Amino acid sequence: MNGKRPSPPQLRAGTEIRIAACDDDRRRLHAVLEEALSGHWNHHRRAFEEFWADQRQRDGHDPSLWWIAEVEGTPAAVLVARSQPDRGWIAWLGTEQRYRGRGLAHCLLLTAFAELKARGHHMVGVDVDSANATNATGVYEAAGMRALGQADQWQRDITVSGGSVEPLRVR
Ligand SMILES: CC(C)(COP(=O)(O)OP(=O)(O)OC[C@H]1O[C@@H](n2cnc3c(N)ncnc32)[C@H](O)[C@@H]1OP(=O)(O)O)[C@@H](O)C(=O)NCCC(=O)NCCS
């Protein structure tokens, strides 16, 4: 982020962005996220308690950086950011399918950037699946982010018959 404070987002009428301030809000945020991420690569549905316990032990965890975008009072899109020692971090971003394409993710990102900048961060990072079917990469780019590098993930499924694996002998 350059020296200027990022411009505030332009919200459509009936749309509001607010901090997920209480436990009920954070449960609403989690529900939106699960809907948004359902069917996406590497996503495994989790109960709120498991999600919350995982987030709490993350570097830079701060519930005052959890936002909900509401449309006519209904939670529609969410963002979870972190304030890590070296930079701000976008941990989670999701918009429910029926609310996509109206700038909610864009506005959430600008909101997070402005707050992280106010807290002294000059850089904000995110990990994104570059093959994301909903063009998440384009949404991050439209908000001013640039790719620093790309990594491939490889995997092989290993099936074991008989319940035990013989160690490989090196002669
Ligand atoms: C990626 C995702 C968060 C985008 O959410 P969204 O709210 O639809 O995003 P936006 O509306 O801000 O931007 C999407 C499109 O709407 C357009 N748009 C429409 N109205 C807009 C407005 N008023 N302001 C800004 N953009 C607007 C944008 O230009 C963008 O177009 P593009 O896809 O051609 O680039 C959403 O599709 C999602 O939840 N995907 C699944 C979860 C996921 O992949 N999350 C990211 C993991 S890292």
The ligand as a MOL file (V3000), in Angstrom:
LIG
                    3D

  0  0  0     0  0            999 V3000
M  V30 BEGIN CTAB
M  V30 COUNTS 48 50 0 0 0
M  V30 BEGIN ATOM
M  V30 1 C -14.3720 -14.3800 -4.9560 0
M  V30 2 C -15.6200 -13.7920 -4.2810 0
M  V30 3 C -15.2870 -13.5150 -2.8090 0
M  V30 4 C -16.0100 -12.5080 -4.9940 0
M  V30 5 O -17.1330 -11.9570 -4.3260 0
M  V30 6 P -18.0660 -10.8320 -4.9910 0
M  V30 7 O -18.7460 -10.1320 -3.8780 0
M  V30 8 O -18.9180 -11.4200 -6.0540 0
M  V30 9 O -16.9590 -9.8960 -5.6750 0
M  V30 10 P -17.2180 -8.4500 -6.3110 0
M  V30 11 O -18.6760 -8.2900 -6.5940 0
M  V30 12 O -16.5320 -7.4420 -5.5030 0
M  V30 13 O -16.4460 -8.5970 -7.6880 0
M  V30 14 C -16.9030 -9.5710 -8.6240 0
M  V30 15 C -17.2440 -8.9200 -9.9440 0
M  V30 16 O -18.3020 -7.9940 -9.7810 0
M  V30 17 C -17.9690 -6.7690 -10.4420 0
M  V30 18 N -18.7190 -5.6810 -9.7880 0
M  V30 19 C -20.0310 -5.4910 -9.9670 0
M  V30 20 N -20.4370 -4.4090 -9.2960 0
M  V30 21 C -19.3610 -3.8960 -8.6610 0
M  V30 22 C -19.1630 -2.7760 -7.8130 0
M  V30 23 N -20.1680 -1.9590 -7.4740 0
M  V30 24 N -17.9180 -2.5580 -7.3030 0
M  V30 25 C -16.8960 -3.3720 -7.6160 0
M  V30 26 N -17.0420 -4.4500 -8.4370 0
M  V30 27 C -18.2590 -4.7180 -8.9630 0
M  V30 28 C -16.4800 -6.7240 -10.3180 0
M  V30 29 O -15.9130 -5.9160 -11.3480 0
M  V30 30 C -16.0890 -8.1600 -10.5140 0
M  V30 31 O -16.0470 -8.4640 -11.8890 0
M  V30 32 P -15.0260 -9.5620 -12.4680 0
M  V30 33 O -15.3770 -10.8800 -11.8230 0
M  V30 34 O -15.3000 -9.5080 -13.9120 0
M  V30 35 O -13.6590 -9.0790 -12.0750 0
M  V30 36 C -16.8350 -14.7650 -4.3690 0
M  V30 37 O -17.0430 -15.1470 -5.7160 0
M  V30 38 C -16.6810 -16.0050 -3.5260 0
M  V30 39 O -17.1310 -16.0300 -2.3870 0
M  V30 40 N -16.0500 -17.0540 -4.0870 0
M  V30 41 C -15.8960 -18.3060 -3.3630 0
M  V30 42 C -14.9700 -18.1570 -2.1860 0
M  V30 43 C -13.5840 -17.7050 -2.5980 0
M  V30 44 O -13.0740 -18.1480 -3.6040 0
M  V30 45 N -13.0060 -16.8110 -1.7860 0
M  V30 46 C -11.6730 -16.3180 -1.9970 0
M  V30 47 C -10.7040 -17.2980 -1.4430 0
M  V30 48 S -9.0780 -16.6530 -1.4090 0
M  V30 END ATOM
M  V30 BEGIN BOND
M  V30 1 1 1 2
M  V30 2 1 2 3
M  V30 3 1 2 4
M  V30 4 1 2 36
M  V30 5 1 4 5
M  V30 6 1 5 6
M  V30 7 2 6 7
M  V30 8 1 6 8
M  V30 9 1 6 9
M  V30 10 1 9 10
M  V30 11 2 10 11
M  V30 12 1 10 12
M  V30 13 1 10 13
M  V30 14 1 13 14
M  V30 15 1 14 15
M  V30 16 1 15 16
M  V30 17 1 15 30
M  V30 18 1 16 17
M  V30 19 1 17 18
M  V30 20 1 17 28
M  V30 21 1 18 19
M  V30 22 1 18 27
M  V30 23 2 19 20
M  V30 24 1 20 21
M  V30 25 1 21 22
M  V30 26 2 21 27
M  V30 27 1 22 23
M  V30 28 2 22 24
M  V30 29 1 24 25
M  V30 30 2 25 26
M  V30 31 1 26 27
M  V30 32 1 28 29
M  V30 33 1 28 30
M  V30 34 1 30 31
M  V30 35 1 31 32
M  V30 36 2 32 33
M  V30 37 1 32 34
M  V30 38 1 32 35
M  V30 39 1 36 37
M  V30 40 1 36 38
M  V30 41 2 38 39
M  V30 42 1 38 40
M  V30 43 1 40 41
M  V30 44 1 41 42
M  V30 45 1 42 43
M  V30 46 2 43 44
M  V30 47 1 43 45
M  V30 48 1 45 46
M  V30 49 1 46 47
M  V30 50 1 47 48
M  V30 END BOND
M  V30 END CTAB
M  END
